[in-house]
Amino acid sequence: MTDPDERRRCADAVTTYIATHVVRARESSSDEAAAWFRTAAPSDELNAVLRLGGELPLEFERLRTLFDGVPASWHCWRELDPPEVRDLFARNGLSLFETEPLMVFVGPGETASTPEPRIEEVTDDTGLAQWAALWSGAATTDALVPALRQGMELGSTCYLLWREQGEVLACAAVVTSDAGASLEHIVTRADHRGRGIGTVLTRRALELALDFGSDRVVLTASPDGEHIYRRLGFVTVGHVDRYA
């Protein structure tokens, strides 16, 4: 990425992404050396090194010690980070497991005509357990609920459920910070995909983020979902490589 304006837009989106991750856990940090958050839950999506800087080998060893015994994802921002970051990960046995586009809302895209009564906000541990079960696919959510609850207690995270006839069919999350908002973990149950549920749920999450007053809303998308978010007013500004 050589265009200064494109690089700045990507950097601003990464700043928002990082800010909306460190505010969802009680144990986190963001400075010139590194940005990370740690809930200690058994999920590499709930513990992460979001960006590595400073003296790279020293910071890597420090954070590997911090995350010892806890599954975590290590982020590399393809358009911003130097090749040394990827090389450092590879030399230390980390493997690339996914690449996702980083997208930022520029709107307006498609808009909703009426409120959707099947969308509800999670308010208690029962709802969190249902949310976690759909999002993770885990047989038990006992270890996930306390980690997810941190974001609610810190006032940063709103969890959404799509429910029909008592069944949870989809979920999403909205995380807000001083640097903007992010939309996270948008999942529709496999046997109900293709109905547009994810699109409507994403639109509602976006409305909540904008209602909060966020100047910038970001998300990372699966390659298959990128075109859906484009219709809603998002554009791709970069890519994140995740390692574990």
PyMOL commands that set and color helices and strands:
alter all, ss='L'
color gray80, all
select helices_A, chain A and resi 4-22+56-66+83-91+125-136+145-153+190-192+197-211+226-231
alter helices_A, ss='H'
color red, helices_A
select strands_A, chain A and resi 27-30+34-38+47-52+73-77+96-105+119-121+157-164+167-177+180-188+217-220+234-243
alter strands_A, ss='S'
color yellow, strands_A
deselect
rebuild
show_as cartoon
